[in-house]
């Protein structure tokens, strides 16, 4: 059965933009646009390997795969992937580290770390040279990211500015807005296919429905990482006045910004982030600055930023302008807890739902998996145990994943949770040899676990419990350089996901009110309808009040 799809979180421009920028193609209008997709590695795509060498959700794939609503996340890649952490002494020069390596000092420090702390600490000392700017660091990044040397050198330079990168990527996305285009679709061993299609950066609710009625692609804008507007090229927080000027500028974009994933992998100066890097990544990168911490308390800056985005005053009153929702993915458990307890839930407790969606503020959790943990306090308490092997049952129990408390807050707020397609976040450990036939169940069992948090809560009425099925959707994180489940490597795989979901729900339809709600209806909800309905309820608030008629 053919199904339409919506994806709450993915990066349809990240692959092409970062491969074409800072090179000759950036000045070629026939190439520097989202319908032109640089060549992919067909073998890696077919195998479902980590998506560094192939595009997962470019616009040609969306046309062919049935994606008709895409929440396009613009994400300037953070300098923490390329630079050391000055707070930890990781910006010593490459020549100095090379001298330590050649003199034997590095080997001696590694042996001492092995004796005192164990093999992980020893390996960390031995790889210190990779955490400093220099040719080896560039080489590693080129092998991993597969970007040009010119792009990598620019990203490691003092000229790399997140705000300017956001503006450039937004212009890149807008360059083919509303234009019907023809493009080559790379399908790996199945051969190329020519597709035609049109995408639109959606301006308002009426425009959204017109685009969908025409069976074209509706692009809803989002940002992943507050560093876009909070951090300058020196990797320090920009002046407060400039920070809030930038928030106001985001609210004046022609295409409304629907939500911001406030935290990402590294410090943004206003909000603590969750631990996200696997053990191997920590040999090269350091995300310790503000990791696990709360909202910035000085001058209540963290709270002020969130209230400004949500268009609330200091007393949590709605100001009536453009509202940019908060996506709590990547926020540390402590920062999430503070956001819920001091802003989201107090506001919602006194706000009646009114026409236009200006009352209750929904929580967005855009690309998540379940931590199999009850409370945020438990996630906070076990932060020191987070390693590749820290699991509860089959679930990755890191604080980057969500607990029962997150699910309950999202459900109460009428929010939306997008299920990520990244296998590590979904709980597969390094070296796991999960049978291919079981891979779809890894994802679907996560979906059912989220539903069960509310379904098994006997404090709620039957009607309240059934509405959890309105809160789940796809948030693939495609083209976010993820390691996807091999069965769903790209947007072309979503039809297979819909069929696998239909089969799995049919097998357990006597549970979770599935039979009463209908298997086909639930597949439609998860794949498409919930995200569409969420926009129908809340996109008007992102657009702000209508302009008065001209006289």
C-alpha positions as CSV (number, residue, x, y, z in Angstrom):
1,X,0.0,0.0,0.0
2,X,1.4,3.4,-1.0
3,X,1.8,5.7,1.9
4,X,2.7,9.4,2.3
5,X,5.4,10.3,4.8
6,X,6.4,13.2,7.0
7,X,9.8,13.4,8.7
8,X,10.0,15.5,11.8
9,X,13.8,15.8,11.8
10,X,16.3,15.3,8.9
11,X,18.9,17.3,7.0
12,X,18.0,17.4,3.3
13,X,20.6,20.1,2.5
14,X,23.5,19.1,4.7
15,X,25.0,16.5,2.4
16,X,25.1,18.7,-0.8
17,X,25.7,22.1,0.8
18,X,28.8,21.0,2.7
19,X,30.3,19.1,-0.3
20,X,29.8,22.0,-2.7
21,X,30.6,25.0,-0.4
22,X,34.2,26.5,-0.4
23,X,34.9,25.1,-3.8
24,X,34.3,25.9,-7.5
25,X,30.8,24.4,-7.5
26,X,29.7,27.0,-5.0
27,X,29.8,29.6,-7.8
28,X,28.1,27.4,-10.4
29,X,24.3,28.0,-10.3
30,X,23.7,24.8,-12.2
31,X,25.2,22.8,-9.3
32,X,24.9,24.8,-6.1
33,X,21.3,24.0,-5.3
34,X,19.4,21.2,-3.5
35,X,18.3,19.4,-6.6
36,X,21.9,18.7,-7.6
37,X,23.2,15.9,-5.3
38,X,26.9,15.1,-5.4
39,X,27.8,11.5,-6.2
40,X,27.2,8.9,-3.6
41,X,28.9,5.6,-2.7
42,X,26.4,3.0,-4.0
43,X,27.9,0.1,-2.1
44,X,27.8,2.0,1.2
45,X,24.2,3.0,0.5
46,X,23.1,-0.5,-0.4
47,X,24.8,-1.9,2.7
48,X,23.3,0.8,5.0
49,X,26.7,1.9,6.3
50,X,27.2,5.1,8.2
51,X,25.9,7.8,5.9
52,X,29.0,9.8,5.2
53,X,29.4,8.8,1.6
54,X,25.8,8.9,0.4
55,X,22.8,11.1,0.6
56,X,19.8,9.7,2.5
57,X,17.0,12.3,2.0
58,X,17.8,14.6,-0.8
59,X,14.8,16.0,-2.8
60,X,15.0,13.4,-5.6
61,X,14.7,10.6,-3.0
62,X,11.8,12.4,-1.3
63,X,9.9,12.6,-4.6
64,X,10.4,8.9,-5.2
65,X,10.0,7.8,-1.6
66,X,6.7,9.6,-0.9
67,X,8.0,12.2,1.6
68,X,5.6,15.1,1.3
69,X,6.3,17.0,4.6
70,X,9.9,17.5,5.5
71,X,11.0,19.4,8.7
72,X,14.3,20.5,7.2
73,X,16.9,21.1,9.9
74,X,19.7,23.5,9.1
75,X,22.7,22.6,11.2
76,X,26.1,24.4,10.8
77,X,28.6,21.7,11.8
78,X,30.1,22.5,15.2
79,X,33.7,23.4,15.5
80,X,34.1,21.0,18.4
81,X,34.4,18.3,15.7
82,X,37.5,20.0,14.4
83,X,39.0,21.9,17.4
84,X,40.1,21.1,20.9
85,X,38.4,22.2,24.1
86,X,40.4,25.2,25.6
87,X,39.0,24.5,29.0
88,X,40.8,21.1,29.0
89,X,44.1,22.3,27.5
90,X,43.3,20.6,24.2
91,X,44.4,23.5,21.9
92,X,48.1,23.0,22.3
93,X,49.8,23.3,19.0
94,X,50.2,20.4,16.6
95,X,54.0,20.8,16.5
96,X,54.1,20.6,20.4
97,X,52.1,17.4,20.4
98,X,54.3,16.0,17.6
99,X,57.4,16.8,19.6
100,X,55.9,15.0,22.7
101,X,55.1,12.0,20.5
102,X,58.6,11.9,19.0
103,X,60.4,12.4,22.3
104,X,58.5,9.5,24.0
105,X,56.6,11.8,26.4
106,X,53.3,10.7,25.0
107,X,54.3,7.0,25.4
108,X,55.3,7.7,29.0
109,X,52.1,9.5,29.8
110,X,50.1,6.6,28.2
111,X,51.9,4.0,30.4
112,X,51.2,6.1,33.5
113,X,47.6,6.4,32.6
114,X,47.4,2.6,32.0
115,X,48.7,1.9,35.4
116,X,46.7,4.5,37.3
117,X,43.4,4.6,35.4
118,X,43.2,1.7,32.9
119,X,43.3,1.0,29.2
120,X,40.7,3.7,28.2
121,X,42.7,6.4,29.8
122,X,45.9,5.1,28.2
123,X,44.4,5.2,24.7
124,X,43.1,8.7,25.4
125,X,46.7,9.9,26.1
126,X,48.1,8.0,23.1
127,X,45.7,9.8,20.7
128,X,46.2,13.3,22.1
129,X,47.7,14.5,18.8
130,X,44.4,13.9,17.0
131,X,42.6,16.3,19.4
132,X,44.8,19.3,18.2
133,X,44.5,21.2,15.0
134,X,46.9,20.0,12.4
135,X,47.3,17.8,9.4
136,X,46.5,14.5,11.2
137,X,43.2,16.1,12.5
138,X,42.3,17.2,9.0
139,X,43.1,13.8,7.6
140,X,40.9,12.1,10.1
141,X,38.0,14.4,9.4
142,X,38.4,14.0,5.6
143,X,38.3,10.2,6.0
144,X,35.2,10.4,8.3
145,X,33.3,13.3,6.8
146,X,34.5,13.0,3.2
147,X,34.5,16.8,2.7
148,X,37.0,18.6,0.5
149,X,40.2,19.9,2.1
150,X,39.2,23.4,1.3
151,X,35.9,22.9,3.2
152,X,37.7,21.4,6.2
153,X,40.3,24.1,6.3
154,X,37.6,26.7,6.3
155,X,35.7,25.0,9.1
156,X,38.9,25.0,11.2
157,X,39.6,28.6,10.5
158,X,38.7,31.7,12.4
159,X,36.4,32.7,9.5
160,X,34.0,29.9,10.2
161,X,30.9,31.7,11.6
162,X,27.7,29.6,12.4
163,X,25.4,32.6,11.8
164,X,26.8,33.2,8.4
165,X,26.7,29.5,7.6
166,X,23.1,29.4,8.5
167,X,22.3,32.3,6.2
168,X,24.2,30.7,3.4
169,X,22.5,27.3,3.8
170,X,19.1,29.0,4.1
171,X,19.8,30.8,0.8
172,X,20.9,27.5,-0.7
173,X,17.6,25.9,0.3
174,X,15.6,28.8,-0.9
175,X,17.3,28.9,-4.3
176,X,14.8,26.4,-5.9
177,X,11.8,27.2,-3.7
178,X,8.6,26.7,-5.8
179,X,10.5,25.7,-9.0
180,X,9.7,22.5,-10.8
181,X,13.0,20.7,-11.3
182,X,14.3,17.5,-12.9
183,X,17.0,15.5,-11.2
184,X,18.9,12.3,-11.3
185,X,18.0,9.9,-8.5
186,X,20.9,7.6,-7.5
187,X,19.4,4.2,-6.5
188,X,22.7,2.3,-6.2
189,X,22.6,-1.1,-7.8
190,X,19.0,-0.5,-9.0
191,X,20.3,2.1,-11.4
192,X,19.6,5.8,-11.8
193,X,16.1,7.3,-12.3
194,X,15.1,10.7,-13.5
195,X,12.5,12.4,-11.3
196,X,10.7,15.7,-11.5
197,X,9.2,17.5,-8.5
198,X,8.7,20.8,-6.7
199,X,9.4,21.8,-3.1
200,X,8.0,24.8,-1.3
201,X,9.3,26.6,1.8
202,X,5.9,26.9,3.5
203,X,4.8,30.4,4.3
204,X,1.5,29.9,6.2
205,X,-1.2,27.2,7.0
206,X,-3.1,27.9,3.7
207,X,0.1,27.5,1.7
208,X,0.8,24.2,3.5
209,X,-2.5,22.7,2.4
210,X,-2.2,24.0,-1.1
211,X,1.3,22.3,-1.5
212,X,-0.1,19.0,-0.1
213,X,-3.2,19.2,-2.4
214,X,-0.8,19.5,-5.3
215,X,1.2,16.4,-4.1
216,X,4.4,18.5,-3.8
217,X,6.9,18.7,-1.0
218,X,6.2,21.0,1.9
219,X,9.4,22.2,3.6
220,X,9.0,23.3,7.3
221,X,12.1,25.0,8.6
222,X,13.9,24.1,11.8
223,X,17.4,24.6,13.3
224,X,19.5,22.0,15.2
225,X,21.6,23.7,17.7
226,X,21.3,27.1,19.4
227,X,25.0,27.7,18.5
228,X,23.6,29.1,15.3
229,X,22.7,32.3,17.1
230,X,24.6,32.1,20.4
231,X,28.2,31.3,19.5
232,X,30.7,33.4,17.6
233,X,33.7,32.4,15.5
234,X,35.9,32.5,18.6
235,X,33.7,29.7,20.1
236,X,32.5,32.0,22.9
237,X,29.0,33.3,23.5
238,X,28.1,36.4,21.5
239,X,27.1,39.6,23.4
240,X,23.6,39.2,24.9
241,X,22.1,42.1,22.8
242,X,23.4,40.4,19.6
243,X,22.0,37.1,20.7
244,X,18.5,38.4,21.1
245,X,18.8,40.5,17.9
246,X,19.4,37.2,16.1
247,X,16.4,35.6,17.7
248,X,14.3,38.5,16.4
249,X,15.9,38.1,12.9
250,X,14.9,34.4,12.9
251,X,11.3,35.5,13.6
252,X,11.4,37.6,10.5
253,X,12.4,34.9,8.0
254,X,10.0,34.7,5.0
255,X,9.4,31.0,5.8
256,X,8.6,30.7,9.5
257,X,11.1,28.8,11.7
258,X,8.9,26.2,13.4
259,X,11.2,24.8,16.1
260,X,14.7,25.0,17.3
261,X,16.6,22.0,18.7
262,X,18.2,24.2,21.3
263,X,21.2,22.0,22.3
264,X,23.5,19.9,20.1
265,X,26.8,18.2,20.6
266,X,28.9,21.0,22.1
267,X,28.5,24.1,24.3
268,X,26.2,26.8,23.1
269,X,26.6,29.1,26.1
270,X,23.0,29.0,27.2
271,X,22.0,25.4,27.7
272,X,23.6,22.1,28.9
273,X,23.8,19.4,26.3
274,X,23.5,15.6,26.7
275,X,26.5,13.3,26.2
276,X,26.2,12.1,22.6
277,X,29.6,10.9,21.3
278,X,30.5,7.2,21.4
279,X,33.6,6.0,23.2
280,X,35.7,6.1,20.0
281,X,34.6,9.7,19.2
282,X,35.9,10.9,22.6
283,X,39.4,9.9,21.6
284,X,39.3,12.8,19.1
285,X,36.7,15.2,20.4
286,X,35.8,16.7,23.8
287,X,32.3,17.8,24.5
288,X,32.7,18.2,28.3
289,X,32.2,22.0,28.3
290,X,28.7,22.5,29.8
291,X,27.8,18.8,29.1
292,X,25.2,17.6,31.6
293,X,24.7,21.1,33.0
294,X,21.5,23.2,33.5
295,X,20.2,26.2,31.7
296,X,22.6,29.1,32.0
297,X,21.5,30.7,35.3
298,X,23.5,34.0,35.2
299,X,20.9,36.8,34.5
300,X,18.5,33.9,33.8
301,X,20.0,33.8,30.3
302,X,18.9,30.2,29.5
303,X,15.3,30.9,30.6
304,X,15.2,34.2,28.8
305,X,16.4,32.6,25.5
306,X,13.7,29.9,25.7
307,X,11.0,32.5,26.6
308,X,12.1,34.7,23.7
309,X,11.8,31.8,21.2
310,X,8.4,30.8,22.6
311,X,7.3,34.5,22.6
312,X,6.6,34.6,26.3
313,X,7.3,37.4,28.8
314,X,9.0,36.9,32.1
315,X,5.6,35.9,33.7
316,X,5.0,33.3,30.9
317,X,2.3,35.4,29.3
318,X,1.9,34.9,25.5
319,X,3.1,38.0,23.7
320,X,1.2,37.2,20.5
321,X,4.1,37.3,18.0
322,X,5.8,34.5,16.2
323,X,6.4,31.4,18.3
324,X,9.4,29.1,17.7
325,X,8.9,25.8,19.5
326,X,11.6,24.2,21.6
327,X,12.8,20.7,20.7
328,X,14.4,19.2,23.8
329,X,16.4,16.5,22.0
330,X,20.1,16.9,22.9
331,X,19.3,19.0,26.0
332,X,20.9,17.5,29.1
333,X,18.4,15.8,31.4
334,X,18.9,18.6,34.0
335,X,18.2,21.3,31.4
336,X,15.1,19.5,30.2
337,X,13.9,19.2,33.8
338,X,14.3,22.9,34.4
339,X,12.6,23.8,31.1
340,X,9.6,21.6,31.9
341,X,9.3,22.7,35.5
342,X,9.9,26.4,35.2
343,X,8.5,27.3,31.7
344,X,6.6,24.6,29.8
345,X,4.3,23.1,32.4
346,X,3.6,26.3,34.4
347,X,2.5,28.0,31.2
348,X,0.4,25.1,30.1
349,X,-1.2,24.7,33.5
350,X,-2.9,28.0,33.2
351,X,-3.4,28.2,29.4
352,X,-6.6,27.0,27.8
353,X,-6.5,25.7,24.3
354,X,-7.8,28.4,22.0
355,X,-8.3,28.9,18.3
356,X,-5.1,29.2,16.4
357,X,-3.0,27.1,18.8
358,X,-1.9,30.0,20.9
359,X,-2.7,28.4,24.2
360,X,-0.8,25.3,25.3
361,X,2.8,25.0,24.2
362,X,3.6,21.5,22.8
363,X,6.9,19.8,23.6
364,X,8.9,18.7,20.5
365,X,11.2,15.6,20.8
366,X,12.3,15.5,17.2
367,X,14.6,12.4,16.8
368,X,14.6,10.3,19.9
369,X,14.7,6.8,21.3
370,X,13.7,5.4,24.7
371,X,16.1,5.0,27.6
372,X,14.0,2.5,29.5
373,X,14.4,4.7,32.6
374,X,11.6,6.2,34.7
375,X,12.7,9.7,35.6
376,X,15.0,12.5,34.6
377,X,16.6,12.3,38.1
378,X,17.7,8.7,37.3
379,X,19.2,9.8,34.0
380,X,21.1,12.6,35.9
381,X,22.3,10.3,38.6
382,X,23.7,7.7,36.1
383,X,25.5,10.2,33.8
384,X,28.9,9.0,34.8
385,X,28.1,5.4,33.6
386,X,27.4,6.4,30.0
387,X,29.6,4.4,27.7
388,X,29.0,2.2,24.7
389,X,27.9,-0.6,27.0
390,X,25.6,1.4,29.3
391,X,22.1,-0.1,28.5
392,X,19.0,-1.0,30.4
393,X,17.7,-4.1,28.8
394,X,18.0,-3.5,25.1
395,X,17.7,0.3,25.4
396,X,20.6,2.8,25.2
397,X,20.2,4.4,28.7
398,X,22.1,7.6,28.0
399,X,20.6,10.9,28.9
400,X,20.4,11.8,25.2
401,X,17.5,9.4,25.1
402,X,14.1,10.0,26.8
403,X,12.7,8.5,29.9
404,X,9.1,8.0,31.1
405,X,9.0,11.5,32.5
406,X,9.8,13.0,29.1
407,X,7.1,11.0,27.4
408,X,4.6,12.0,30.0
409,X,5.4,15.7,29.7
410,X,5.2,15.4,25.9
411,X,1.9,13.6,26.1
412,X,0.4,16.1,28.5
413,X,1.5,19.0,26.3
414,X,0.0,17.6,23.1
415,X,3.6,17.3,21.8
416,X,5.2,15.2,19.2
417,X,8.0,12.6,19.4
418,X,9.9,11.5,16.2
419,X,11.5,8.1,16.3
420,X,15.2,8.2,15.2
421,X,16.6,5.7,12.7
422,X,20.1,5.7,14.1
423,X,21.1,2.2,15.3
424,X,23.3,3.3,18.2
425,X,20.7,5.6,19.7
426,X,18.1,2.8,19.2
427,X,20.2,0.5,21.4
428,X,22.4,-1.6,19.1
429,X,25.9,-1.9,20.7
430,X,29.2,-1.8,18.7
431,X,29.8,-5.2,17.2
432,X,26.2,-6.4,17.6
433,X,25.3,-9.0,15.0
434,X,21.6,-8.5,15.0
435,X,20.0,-10.7,12.3
436,X,18.8,-8.6,9.4
437,X,15.2,-10.0,9.8
438,X,15.1,-8.6,13.3
439,X,16.3,-5.0,12.5
440,X,12.8,-3.6,11.8
441,X,11.7,-4.8,15.2
442,X,14.5,-2.8,16.9
443,X,12.7,0.3,15.7
444,X,9.2,-0.8,16.1
445,X,9.7,-2.2,19.7
446,X,11.0,1.3,20.6
447,X,7.8,2.8,19.2
448,X,5.7,0.4,21.3
449,X,7.8,1.2,24.4
450,X,7.0,4.9,24.1
451,X,3.3,4.1,23.7
452,X,3.4,1.7,26.7
453,X,4.6,4.5,29.0
454,X,1.1,6.1,28.7
455,X,-0.9,3.0,27.9
456,X,0.1,1.3,31.2
457,X,-0.5,4.4,33.3
458,X,-3.7,3.5,35.2
459,X,-4.0,7.0,36.5
460,X,-5.3,8.1,33.1
461,X,-8.7,7.5,31.5
462,X,-9.0,5.2,28.5
463,X,-9.6,8.3,26.3
464,X,-6.4,10.0,27.7
465,X,-4.3,6.9,27.2
466,X,-5.4,6.3,23.6
467,X,-4.1,9.8,22.6
468,X,-0.5,8.7,23.0
469,X,-1.0,7.4,19.5
470,X,-1.3,11.0,18.3
471,X,2.2,11.8,19.7
472,X,4.5,9.5,17.7
473,X,5.9,9.9,14.2
474,X,9.1,9.5,12.2
475,X,12.1,11.7,13.1
476,X,14.7,9.8,11.1
477,X,17.8,12.1,11.4
478,X,18.6,11.1,7.8
479,X,21.7,12.9,6.5
480,X,22.7,13.8,10.0
481,X,25.7,11.5,9.5
482,X,23.9,8.7,11.3
483,X,24.6,5.0,11.3
484,X,21.1,3.8,10.1
485,X,19.4,0.5,10.5
486,X,20.6,-1.4,7.5
487,X,17.0,-2.2,6.5
488,X,16.1,1.5,6.1
489,X,19.2,3.3,4.8
490,X,17.5,6.2,2.9
491,X,14.1,7.8,2.3
492,X,13.5,5.2,-0.4
493,X,13.2,2.7,2.4
494,X,10.2,4.3,4.1
495,X,7.6,2.3,2.2
496,X,9.3,-0.9,3.6
497,X,9.1,0.6,7.0
498,X,5.4,1.2,6.6
499,X,4.8,-2.4,5.6
500,X,7.0,-3.7,8.5
501,X,5.1,-1.5,10.9
502,X,1.7,-2.7,9.6
503,X,2.9,-6.3,10.0
504,X,4.2,-5.8,13.5
505,X,1.1,-4.0,14.7
506,X,-1.1,-6.7,13.2
507,X,0.8,-9.3,15.3
508,X,0.0,-7.4,18.6
509,X,-3.3,-5.8,17.7
510,X,-5.0,-7.3,20.8
511,X,-2.9,-4.9,22.9
512,X,-2.5,-1.1,23.2
513,X,-6.0,-0.4,21.7
514,X,-4.6,-1.2,18.3
515,X,-7.6,-3.2,17.2
516,X,-10.0,-0.5,18.2
517,X,-8.0,2.2,16.5
518,X,-7.2,0.2,13.4
519,X,-3.8,-1.0,12.2
520,X,-4.0,0.9,8.9
521,X,-5.1,4.1,10.7
522,X,-2.1,3.8,13.1
523,X,0.4,3.2,10.3
524,X,-1.0,6.3,8.6
525,X,-0.7,8.3,11.9
526,X,2.9,7.3,12.5
527,X,4.1,7.8,8.9
528,X,2.2,10.9,8.1
529,X,-1.0,12.1,9.7
530,X,0.3,12.9,13.2
531,X,2.9,15.3,11.8
532,X,0.4,16.9,9.5
533,X,-2.2,17.3,12.3
534,X,0.5,18.8,14.5
535,X,1.2,21.5,11.9
536,X,-2.5,22.2,11.5
537,X,-2.7,22.9,15.3
538,X,0.5,24.9,15.8
539,X,2.0,26.3,12.5
540,X,-0.2,29.4,12.7
541,X,1.6,30.4,15.9
542,X,4.9,30.1,14.1
543,X,3.6,32.5,11.4
544,X,2.5,35.1,14.0
545,X,-0.6,37.3,13.8
546,X,-2.0,38.1,10.3
547,X,-0.9,41.4,8.9
548,X,-3.5,44.1,8.9
549,X,-5.1,44.9,5.6
550,X,-3.5,47.7,3.6
551,X,-5.5,50.9,3.2
